[in-house]
Amino acid sequence: MLDPDEERGARRLVAVAIARVRGGDLGAAPVIIGLVIIWTVFQSLNPVFLSSTNLVNLTMQCASIGMITLGVVVVLLIGQIDLSVGSVSGLSSALLAVALVQWDWPWPLALLIAALSGVVVGLVYGVLLTRFGVPSFIITLAGLLAFLGLQLRVLGDTGSINLPFDSALVTFAQQMFLPWWAGYVISVLAAGAYALSLVRRARRREAADLGSDSITRIVVRSGALLVILLVASWYLNLSRGIGVMFLLFVVAVVLMNVALTRTRWGRAVYAIGGSAEAARRAGIHVSRMYMSAFVVCSTLAAIGGILAASRLAAANQSSGGGDTNLNAIAAAVIGGTSLFGGRGSAFSALLGIVVVQSLSSGLTLLNLDSSVRYMITGAVLVLAVIVDAAARRSRAAAGRA
C-alpha cells in the first residue's frame, strides 16, 4: 500500500503524463509501442525472429543505414530535407574501394578521403541554399543524380571492387564483437551516466524554482534502463555478442544527442526548425547553421557508406542505391522526427532504424519479396506522418506549437 504522499505523487505523475499526451507531446511512446507490436507479430509467425542470432544480425544491419539516418535527423530538425544521402554514401564507398585497392593507399588515408567527400558535398549544398536560395529539395534531388553518376565514374568499367578480407575495415565491420563482460560494464556505465544526467537536470530545475523529478523517480528510471541493457547484453551474448560497429553507431547517437541538447549549436538547430525568422531575429546566424547541418548530414552519409562497404567487403554500382534513401529518411520520420522541423532527437535515428530493419528482417524470414516490404514500410511511414501531423495539431490547440 502507498502512503498518502506517495499516492498523491503517483496521481500527479499520471495527470502530467495525460496532459502531455493531450498537448501533443507523445515522445517515443508511439515508436516503442509500434516496435513491440512488430516484434510480437513476427515472433508469432516465425520463432527465429527474436533468436539471439537474428537479433545480432539485425543490430549489425542497423549500423550503416542508422548512421545515415542520424544525419537525416539533423537536416529535418532545421526544416530541410536531403534526398541524396544514398548517393553520397555510394560515392564514399566507391572512393574508399578505389583508394584502398587500386591506389593502394593505407586504410586510414582511404577512410579519410571517403569521409571528406561528405564534407565537400555538404558545403556545396549549404552554399547553393544560403547564397542562391535554391530549395533543398531541388538541390539534393540534383545531387542524387549527380553523385550517382560520379560514383559510376569512380568505379570505372569494372563496376565492382572487392575489399581485401584481411583489411582492418572489413575485420572491424564483420568480425569485431565485444567480449562477453564488456557489454555488462558498458551497461552499468551507461545507466550510471543517465542517472547522473537526471540528477544534474533535477538540481538545475530546482535552482530555477521549476518542478523536477524526485530521487525515487530517478532511481526507478535509471534502474529500468540498467535492467534493459543488462538483459539485452546477456541475450546477445548467447550468440556472437554486441558488434563493435553497432556500438559505434550507438555512441554516435549519444554524442549527437549531447550536441543537440547541451550546446548552443543544438539549441540553434531546434530554434531554426521552429521558426527560421524568429531565430534570425534572436541573433542566430541562420545561414551558417544551414551550412553546418548539411555538412553533418552528408558526412554521416559518407561514414554510413564506409561502414556498408566494409561490412559487404565490396563497393559496386548498387552501393547506396535501392532502398537506402527510403530506409534512411523513413527511419528518421518513423523514429519521431517531424517533417515540419524543430521536433525530434538523435534517438529518433536509433528507434527508427530498428523499426525499419525489424520489418525487413521479419519479412525476409517469412520469405516475402521486396515488393511487400516496400509497401509495408511505406504504410508505416504514412502512419508516422499522420501521428506527427495529429500531434502538431494538438500542440497548436494547446498553444504549444
C-alpha positions as CSV (number, residue, x, y, z in Angstrom):
1,M,0.0,0.0,0.0
2,L,1.2,3.5,-0.8
3,D,1.2,6.2,1.8
4,P,-0.8,9.4,1.1
5,D,2.1,11.4,-0.1
6,E,3.3,8.6,-2.5
7,E,-0.3,8.2,-3.8
8,R,-0.6,11.9,-4.5
9,G,2.8,11.9,-6.2
10,A,1.7,8.9,-8.4
11,R,-1.6,10.6,-9.3
12,R,0.3,13.8,-10.2
13,L,2.7,11.9,-12.5
14,V,-0.3,10.2,-14.2
15,A,-2.0,13.6,-14.6
16,V,1.1,15.2,-16.1
17,A,1.5,12.3,-18.5
18,I,-2.1,12.5,-19.7
19,A,-1.8,16.3,-20.1
20,R,1.4,15.9,-22.2
21,V,-0.3,13.4,-24.5
22,R,-3.3,15.6,-24.9
23,G,-1.0,18.5,-25.6
24,G,0.6,16.5,-28.5
25,D,3.8,15.7,-26.6
26,L,3.9,11.9,-27.4
27,G,7.6,11.4,-27.0
28,A,8.9,8.0,-28.1
29,A,5.8,6.1,-27.0
30,P,4.3,5.5,-30.5
31,V,7.6,4.2,-31.8
32,I,8.1,1.8,-28.8
33,I,4.5,0.6,-29.0
34,G,4.9,0.0,-32.7
35,L,8.1,-1.9,-32.2
36,V,6.6,-4.1,-29.6
37,I,3.7,-4.9,-32.0
38,I,6.1,-5.6,-34.9
39,W,8.2,-7.9,-32.8
40,T,5.2,-9.7,-31.3
41,V,3.7,-10.4,-34.8
42,F,6.9,-11.6,-36.4
43,Q,7.8,-13.8,-33.5
44,S,4.4,-15.4,-33.6
45,L,4.8,-16.1,-37.3
46,N,8.4,-17.2,-37.1
47,P,10.1,-18.2,-33.8
48,V,13.5,-17.5,-35.3
49,F,12.9,-13.7,-35.4
50,L,13.7,-13.0,-31.7
51,S,16.5,-15.5,-31.6
52,S,19.8,-14.1,-30.3
53,T,21.5,-14.9,-33.7
54,N,18.9,-13.0,-35.7
55,L,18.9,-10.0,-33.3
56,V,22.7,-9.8,-33.6
57,N,22.4,-9.7,-37.4
58,L,19.7,-7.1,-37.0
59,T,21.9,-4.8,-35.0
60,M,24.7,-5.1,-37.5
61,Q,22.3,-4.3,-40.3
62,C,21.2,-1.1,-38.4
63,A,24.7,0.4,-38.1
64,S,25.4,1.7,-41.6
65,I,22.0,3.0,-42.6
66,G,21.4,4.1,-39.0
67,M,24.5,6.4,-39.3
68,I,22.9,7.9,-42.5
69,T,19.6,8.3,-40.7
70,L,21.3,10.2,-37.9
71,G,22.4,12.8,-40.4
72,V,18.9,13.0,-41.9
73,V,17.5,13.7,-38.5
74,V,19.7,16.8,-38.2
75,V,18.6,18.2,-41.5
76,L,14.9,17.5,-40.7
77,L,15.3,19.3,-37.4
78,I,16.1,22.6,-39.2
79,G,13.1,22.1,-41.5
80,Q,15.1,21.0,-44.6
81,I,15.5,17.7,-46.5
82,D,18.3,15.7,-48.1
83,L,17.3,13.3,-50.8
84,S,20.8,12.4,-51.8
85,V,22.1,10.6,-48.8
86,G,22.1,7.2,-50.6
87,S,24.1,8.6,-53.5
88,V,26.6,10.3,-51.2
89,S,27.1,7.0,-49.2
90,G,27.6,5.2,-52.5
91,L,30.1,7.7,-53.7
92,S,32.1,7.4,-50.4
93,S,32.1,3.6,-50.6
94,A,33.4,3.9,-54.2
95,L,36.2,6.3,-53.2
96,L,37.1,4.0,-50.3
97,A,37.4,1.0,-52.5
98,V,39.4,2.7,-55.3
99,A,41.8,4.3,-52.8
100,L,42.3,1.1,-50.9
101,V,42.5,-1.4,-53.7
102,Q,43.5,0.4,-56.9
103,W,45.6,3.2,-55.5
104,D,47.0,1.0,-52.7
105,W,46.6,3.7,-50.1
106,P,46.8,2.9,-46.3
107,W,43.3,2.3,-44.9
108,P,43.3,5.4,-42.7
109,L,44.1,7.7,-45.7
110,A,41.4,5.9,-47.8
111,L,38.9,6.3,-45.0
112,L,39.8,10.0,-44.6
113,I,39.3,10.8,-48.3
114,A,36.0,8.9,-48.4
115,A,34.7,10.8,-45.3
116,L,35.9,14.2,-46.7
117,S,33.8,13.6,-49.8
118,G,30.7,14.0,-47.5
119,V,32.1,17.3,-46.1
120,V,32.6,18.7,-49.6
121,V,29.0,17.7,-50.6
122,G,27.6,19.3,-47.5
123,L,29.5,22.6,-48.2
124,V,28.2,22.6,-51.8
125,Y,24.6,22.1,-50.6
126,G,25.0,24.8,-48.0
127,V,26.3,27.4,-50.5
128,L,23.6,26.7,-53.0
129,L,20.9,27.0,-50.3
130,T,22.2,30.1,-48.5
131,R,23.8,32.0,-51.4
132,F,21.4,31.3,-54.2
133,G,18.2,30.4,-52.4
134,V,17.7,27.1,-54.2
135,P,15.3,24.9,-52.2
136,S,17.0,21.9,-50.5
137,F,14.5,19.6,-52.2
138,I,15.8,20.6,-55.6
139,I,19.5,20.8,-54.6
140,T,19.6,17.3,-53.1
141,L,17.4,15.8,-55.9
142,A,20.0,17.1,-58.3
143,G,22.8,15.7,-56.0
144,L,21.1,12.3,-56.0
145,L,21.6,12.1,-59.8
146,A,25.0,13.9,-60.0
147,F,26.7,11.9,-57.3
148,L,25.3,8.6,-58.6
149,G,26.9,9.4,-61.9
150,L,30.2,10.4,-60.2
151,Q,30.0,7.1,-58.3
152,L,29.8,5.2,-61.5
153,R,32.6,7.2,-63.0
154,V,34.9,6.5,-60.0
155,L,34.2,2.7,-60.1
156,G,35.0,2.7,-63.8
157,D,34.3,-0.1,-66.3
158,T,34.6,-2.9,-63.7
159,G,31.6,-1.6,-61.8
160,S,32.6,-3.5,-58.7
161,I,35.6,-3.6,-56.4
162,N,36.2,-6.1,-53.6
163,L,37.9,-5.0,-50.4
164,P,40.6,-7.3,-49.0
165,F,39.1,-9.6,-46.4
166,D,42.1,-9.2,-44.2
167,S,41.9,-5.3,-44.2
168,A,41.3,-3.6,-40.9
169,L,38.0,-2.1,-42.1
170,V,36.5,-5.4,-43.1
171,T,37.6,-7.0,-39.9
172,F,36.1,-4.2,-37.9
173,A,32.7,-4.4,-39.7
174,Q,32.4,-8.2,-39.9
175,Q,34.4,-9.8,-37.1
176,M,34.8,-7.4,-34.1
177,F,32.5,-8.1,-31.2
178,L,32.8,-7.0,-27.6
179,P,34.0,-9.6,-25.0
180,W,31.1,-11.0,-23.0
181,W,31.9,-8.9,-19.9
182,A,32.3,-5.6,-21.8
183,G,28.6,-5.4,-22.5
184,Y,27.8,-5.6,-18.8
185,V,30.4,-3.0,-18.0
186,I,29.1,-0.6,-20.6
187,S,25.5,-1.2,-19.4
188,V,26.4,-0.2,-15.9
189,L,28.3,2.9,-17.1
190,A,25.5,4.0,-19.4
191,A,22.9,3.6,-16.6
192,G,25.1,5.5,-14.2
193,A,25.7,8.3,-16.7
194,Y,22.0,8.5,-17.3
195,A,21.2,8.7,-13.6
196,L,23.9,11.4,-13.2
197,S,22.3,13.5,-16.0
198,L,18.9,13.2,-14.4
199,V,20.3,14.3,-11.0
200,R,22.0,17.3,-12.6
201,R,18.9,18.3,-14.5
202,A,16.8,18.0,-11.4
203,R,19.2,20.2,-9.5
204,R,19.2,22.9,-12.2
205,R,15.4,22.9,-12.3
206,E,15.2,23.2,-8.5
207,A,17.6,26.1,-8.6
208,A,15.3,27.8,-11.1
209,D,12.2,27.1,-8.9
210,L,10.8,24.7,-11.5
211,G,9.3,21.2,-11.0
212,S,11.8,18.4,-11.0
213,D,12.0,14.6,-10.8
214,S,12.2,13.1,-7.3
215,I,15.1,10.9,-6.3
216,T,12.7,7.9,-6.3
217,R,11.7,8.5,-9.9
218,I,15.3,9.0,-11.0
219,V,16.3,5.7,-9.3
220,V,13.4,3.9,-11.0
221,R,14.1,5.2,-14.4
222,S,17.9,4.5,-14.2
223,G,17.2,1.1,-12.7
224,A,14.9,0.2,-15.5
225,L,17.4,1.3,-18.1
226,L,20.1,-0.8,-16.4
227,V,17.9,-3.9,-16.4
228,I,17.1,-3.5,-20.1
229,L,20.7,-3.0,-21.0
230,L,21.9,-6.0,-18.9
231,V,19.2,-8.3,-20.3
232,A,20.0,-7.2,-23.9
233,S,23.7,-7.8,-23.3
234,W,23.1,-11.2,-21.9
235,Y,20.8,-12.2,-24.7
236,L,23.1,-11.0,-27.5
237,N,26.0,-12.8,-25.8
238,L,24.1,-16.1,-26.4
239,S,25.2,-15.6,-30.0
240,R,28.2,-13.5,-31.2
241,G,27.5,-10.6,-28.8
242,I,27.5,-6.9,-29.4
243,G,29.1,-5.8,-32.6
244,V,31.7,-3.0,-32.3
245,M,30.2,-1.4,-35.5
246,F,26.8,-1.2,-33.9
247,L,28.4,0.2,-30.7
248,L,30.0,2.9,-32.8
249,F,26.6,3.8,-34.1
250,V,25.1,4.0,-30.6
251,V,28.0,6.2,-29.4
252,A,27.4,8.5,-32.4
253,V,23.7,8.8,-31.4
254,V,24.6,9.6,-27.8
255,L,27.2,12.2,-28.9
256,M,24.7,13.8,-31.3
257,N,22.1,13.9,-28.5
258,V,24.6,15.7,-26.3
259,A,25.4,18.2,-29.2
260,L,21.7,18.8,-29.8
261,T,20.6,19.2,-26.2
262,R,23.7,20.6,-24.4
263,T,25.3,23.0,-26.8
264,R,24.5,26.4,-28.4
265,W,24.6,24.8,-31.8
266,G,21.9,22.2,-30.9
267,R,19.7,24.9,-29.4
268,A,20.1,26.9,-32.6
269,V,19.1,23.9,-34.7
270,Y,15.8,23.5,-32.8
271,A,15.2,27.2,-32.9
272,I,15.6,27.4,-36.6
273,G,13.3,24.3,-37.1
274,G,10.7,26.1,-35.0
275,S,10.9,29.4,-36.9
276,A,13.8,30.4,-39.0
277,E,12.7,34.1,-39.0
278,A,12.3,34.2,-35.2
279,A,15.8,32.5,-34.9
280,R,17.3,35.2,-37.1
281,R,15.7,38.0,-35.1
282,A,17.1,36.4,-32.0
283,G,20.6,36.8,-33.3
284,I,21.2,33.2,-34.7
285,H,23.3,33.1,-37.8
286,V,20.8,31.0,-39.8
287,S,22.8,30.6,-43.0
288,R,25.8,29.3,-41.0
289,M,23.5,26.8,-39.2
290,Y,22.1,25.6,-42.5
291,M,25.6,25.0,-43.8
292,S,26.7,23.1,-40.7
293,A,23.6,20.9,-40.7
294,F,24.1,19.8,-44.3
295,V,27.8,19.2,-43.7
296,V,26.9,17.0,-40.7
297,C,24.3,15.1,-42.8
298,S,26.5,14.5,-45.8
299,T,29.5,13.5,-43.6
300,L,27.4,11.0,-41.7
301,A,26.1,9.7,-45.0
302,A,29.6,9.2,-46.2
303,I,30.5,7.4,-43.0
304,G,27.5,5.2,-43.4
305,G,28.7,4.3,-46.9
306,I,32.1,3.4,-45.5
307,L,30.5,1.1,-42.9
308,A,28.3,-0.5,-45.6
309,A,31.3,-1.2,-47.9
310,S,33.3,-2.6,-45.1
311,R,30.5,-4.9,-44.0
312,L,30.0,-6.2,-47.5
313,A,33.7,-6.2,-48.3
314,A,32.9,-4.5,-51.6
315,A,31.7,-1.4,-53.4
316,N,29.7,-1.6,-56.6
317,Q,27.3,0.3,-58.8
318,S,24.4,-0.6,-56.4
319,S,26.1,0.7,-53.3
320,G,23.9,3.4,-51.7
321,G,21.1,2.7,-54.2
322,G,18.0,0.6,-54.0
323,D,16.1,1.4,-50.8
324,T,19.0,3.2,-48.9
325,N,17.3,6.7,-49.3
326,L,13.9,5.2,-48.5
327,N,15.1,3.5,-45.3
328,A,17.2,6.4,-44.1
329,I,14.5,9.1,-44.5
330,A,11.7,6.7,-43.4
331,A,13.6,5.7,-40.3
332,A,14.1,9.3,-39.2
333,V,10.4,10.1,-39.6
334,I,9.2,6.8,-38.1
335,G,11.6,7.4,-35.2
336,G,9.7,10.6,-34.3
337,T,11.5,13.4,-36.1
338,S,9.0,15.8,-37.5
339,L,8.9,16.7,-41.2
340,F,7.9,20.2,-40.2
341,G,11.2,20.8,-38.3
342,G,12.0,21.6,-34.7
343,R,10.8,18.2,-33.3
344,G,12.8,15.1,-32.8
345,S,16.0,13.8,-31.2
346,A,19.1,11.9,-32.1
347,F,17.5,8.8,-30.6
348,S,14.9,9.0,-33.4
349,A,17.6,7.6,-35.7
350,L,18.2,4.6,-33.3
351,L,14.5,3.8,-32.8
352,G,13.5,4.4,-36.4
353,I,16.2,2.2,-38.0
354,V,15.4,-0.6,-35.5
355,V,11.8,-0.4,-36.7
356,V,12.7,-0.4,-40.4
357,Q,15.2,-3.2,-40.1
358,S,12.9,-5.2,-38.0
359,L,10.3,-5.0,-40.8
360,S,12.9,-6.0,-43.3
361,S,14.3,-8.9,-41.2
362,G,10.8,-10.2,-40.3
363,L,9.5,-10.1,-43.9
364,T,12.7,-11.8,-45.1
365,L,12.3,-14.6,-42.6
366,L,8.7,-15.1,-43.9
367,N,10.1,-15.4,-47.5
368,L,8.1,-12.4,-48.7
369,D,9.7,-10.5,-51.6
370,S,10.8,-6.9,-51.6
371,S,7.6,-5.6,-53.1
372,V,5.7,-6.4,-49.9
373,R,8.5,-4.9,-47.8
374,Y,8.3,-1.6,-49.7
375,M,4.5,-1.5,-49.4
376,I,4.6,-2.2,-45.6
377,T,7.4,0.3,-45.0
378,G,5.5,2.9,-47.0
379,A,2.4,2.3,-44.9
380,V,4.3,2.6,-41.7
381,L,5.9,5.8,-42.9
382,V,2.5,7.3,-43.8
383,L,1.2,6.3,-40.3
384,A,4.2,8.0,-38.7
385,V,3.5,11.2,-40.6
386,I,-0.2,11.1,-39.6
387,V,0.8,10.7,-36.0
388,D,3.2,13.6,-36.4
389,A,0.6,15.8,-38.0
390,A,-2.0,15.0,-35.4
391,A,0.5,15.7,-32.6
392,R,1.2,19.1,-34.3
393,R,-2.4,20.0,-34.3
394,S,-2.8,19.0,-30.7
395,R,0.1,21.2,-29.8
396,A,-1.3,24.1,-31.7
397,A,-4.7,23.7,-30.0
398,A,-2.9,23.6,-26.6
399,G,-0.9,26.7,-27.5
400,R,2.4,24.9,-27.6
401,A,3.1,24.8,-31.4
